[in-house]
Structure formats: structure tokens, C-alpha cells
Amino acid sequence: MATPDFILALRKYVGHDLLWLTGVTAVVVADSGEILLHRRADDGHWSAPGGILEPGEQPAAALVREVAEETGVAVVPERIASVVTEPPFTYANGDRVQFIDITFRCRAVGGQPRADGEESLEVAWFARDALPPMNERVLRRIRHAHDDGPAYYVPPHEDGPLPG
């Protein structure tokens, strides 16, 4: 996956220091209940589609763009499923990041699943009870998108690791 130009520009000034970034994740649910996933080109793991907001971009617009780029599927965001700050992460090249992630529950409205070869190696629909191995962070987002009620967030009085 290509690093966005604005991050490359920032890295010229901050080196590998921690960058605070906003990410969006799409949990795309078909009428059948299946979930759209893609196998990421950068690490080979299955994940929900998503990405980083460009400066000035609205979260829902970024989400629709990222899902189309990564999977070929057109989506409509239905609701925010969760808003959480993830723990800091260090990439193999030493770049440190921390994301606030906004997960949306979405429905597919067009397109055909396809891997773009740049960000996605495979794209497929999976039954919720037959998901491939994935990072717990992604599984948590999928659970939140299936919960009824308001968006998930960490209450102000809580600290520490994110609960399931």
C-alpha cells in the first residue's frame, strides 16, 4: 500500500516520530449477512477495507473511496459502529503511528468484488461464522458493526486496553 503523499511530507519533518492519524474502517454487510473482506497486500492478512483520511476529507467520503479502491464494491455507510483510539503502532521501517478509527457499518450498492493487486490480493464475502483468521482489532470492529444500539466508544472514565 502506498503511503499517502501528505504523510511522506510530514515524515520529512518528524522522521519516525509518532503521527496521530484518522482512519476509517468499513464493515460491509450483504443482504445475506455475509461480510466483505480483503487480503491486504502489505501484510497478507485478511481485514475489513478502510484507510487513512486525506487532509480535509470527510470520513464517510474517505470510506466510500477506500472501499471502492480496495475491493471494487460501491457502498453506502449506514451508521457509525465505533470510534476508538487504537494503541500506537510501529511499522517495519520504524515509522510510529497512532490512529483514531471510525468504523462504519455499510451496505453494498454496486460493483463486483475484485482485488486491485496494489492494496488487495484477494476480495471475498464471508459468512460471519466462517471468517478467516484476522487481527483481534478487526474482529472487534466487526462485532461492533453487528451490535444494535449506539456507536461503541470507550467511556471517559476507562483507560487501558480496549474491551471486546
C-alpha positions in Angstrom: 0.0 0.0 0.0 1.3 3.4 -0.9 1.9 5.9 1.8 -0.2 9.0 1.2 1.8 12.0 0.0 0.8 14.1 2.9 2.3 11.6 5.3 5.6 11.4 3.3 5.8 15.2 3.5 5.2 15.2 7.3 7.9 12.4 7.7 10.5 14.8 6.2 10.0 17.0 9.4 9.2 14.4 12.1 11.2 11.4 10.9 9.9 8.3 12.6 8.2 10.1 15.5 4.6 9.3 16.4 2.0 10.7 14.0 -1.6 11.0 15.0 -3.8 9.8 12.1 -7.5 9.3 11.4 -8.5 6.0 9.9 -11.8 4.7 8.7 -13.0 1.1 8.5 -15.9 -0.4 6.6 -17.8 -3.4 7.8 -19.8 -4.1 4.6 -22.7 -6.4 5.3 -24.6 -8.0 2.4 -28.3 -8.7 2.5 -27.3 -12.4 3.1 -25.4 -11.3 6.2 -22.0 -12.0 4.7 -19.1 -9.6 5.3 -16.8 -8.2 2.7 -13.1 -8.7 3.4 -9.9 -8.2 1.5 -6.5 -9.7 2.0 -4.1 -6.9 2.4 -1.1 -6.6 0.0 1.2 -5.0 2.7 1.0 -7.9 5.2 -1.1 -10.6 3.6 -3.7 -10.6 6.3 -7.5 -10.6 5.9 -9.1 -7.3 7.0 -12.1 -5.1 6.6 -11.5 -2.4 4.0 -10.5 1.1 5.0 -7.8 3.6 5.1 -6.4 7.0 6.1 -8.3 10.3 5.7 -6.6 12.8 3.4 -6.4 16.3 4.8 -9.8 18.0 4.6 -11.6 14.8 3.6 -14.9 13.8 5.3 -14.8 10.4 7.0 -17.8 8.9 5.1 -16.4 10.1 1.7 -13.0 8.6 2.5 -14.6 5.3 3.5 -16.6 5.1 0.2 -13.4 5.9 -1.8 -11.2 3.4 0.1 -13.8 0.5 -0.2 -14.1 1.1 -4.0 -10.3 1.3 -4.5 -9.5 -1.8 -2.4 -12.5 -4.0 -3.4 -14.3 -2.7 -6.4 -17.6 -2.6 -4.4 -19.7 0.6 -4.1 -21.1 1.1 -0.6 -23.4 3.4 1.4 -22.4 4.0 5.0 -25.5 3.2 7.2 -24.2 4.2 10.7 -21.1 4.7 12.8 -20.4 1.5 14.6 -17.4 2.6 16.8 -15.0 5.4 17.4 -11.8 4.3 19.3 -8.2 5.3 19.7 -6.0 2.4 18.9 -2.7 1.7 20.6 0.5 3.2 19.0 2.0 1.0 16.3 5.5 0.9 14.7 5.8 -0.1 11.1 8.8 -2.3 9.9 10.6 0.9 8.6 10.4 2.4 12.1 7.5 4.9 11.4 5.3 5.3 14.5 1.6 6.0 14.2 -1.5 6.1 16.4 -5.0 6.0 14.8 -8.3 7.2 15.9 -10.5 4.8 13.9 -14.1 5.5 12.9 -15.8 2.2 11.9 -18.9 2.4 9.8 -21.5 -0.3 9.1 -22.1 -0.2 5.3 -24.2 -1.9 2.7 -23.1 -2.8 -0.8 -25.0 -1.0 -3.6 -23.0 -2.0 -6.7 -19.7 -3.1 -8.2 -18.1 -6.5 -8.3 -15.6 -7.7 -5.7 -12.1 -7.7 -7.2 -8.5 -7.4 -5.9 -6.7 -4.3 -7.3 -3.2 -6.0 -6.8 -1.9 -2.9 -5.2 -3.8 -2.8 -1.9 -5.7 -6.1 -2.1 -4.5 -9.5 -3.0 -8.0 -11.1 -2.7 -11.5 -9.9 -2.0 -14.3 -12.2 -0.9 -17.6 -12.4 1.0 -17.6 -14.4 4.2 -20.3 -15.7 6.5 -19.9 -14.2 10.0 -19.4 -17.7 11.5 -16.8 -18.6 8.9 -14.4 -15.6 9.0 -10.7 -16.2 8.1 -8.1 -15.6 10.8 -7.8 -11.8 11.5 -6.4 -9.4 13.9 -8.5 -9.0 17.1 -8.8 -5.3 16.3 -10.6 -6.1 13.1 -12.8 -8.7 14.7 -13.8 -6.2 17.4 -14.9 -3.7 14.7 -17.0 -6.4 13.0 -18.7 -7.2 16.3 -19.4 -3.5 17.0 -21.0 -3.2 13.5 -23.3 -6.0 14.2 -24.4 -4.7 17.7 -27.7 -2.9 17.8 -27.8 0.4 19.5 -25.5 3.5 19.6 -21.9 3.5 18.4 -19.3 1.9 20.6 -16.8 4.1 22.3 -14.5 3.9 25.4 -16.3 5.8 28.2 -14.3 8.8 29.6 -13.6 7.0 33.0 -12.0 4.0 31.4 -8.3 3.6 30.5 -6.2 0.8 29.2 -6.7 -1.9 26.6 -9.9 -1.9 24.5 -12.5 -4.4 25.6 -14.1 -6.7 23.1 
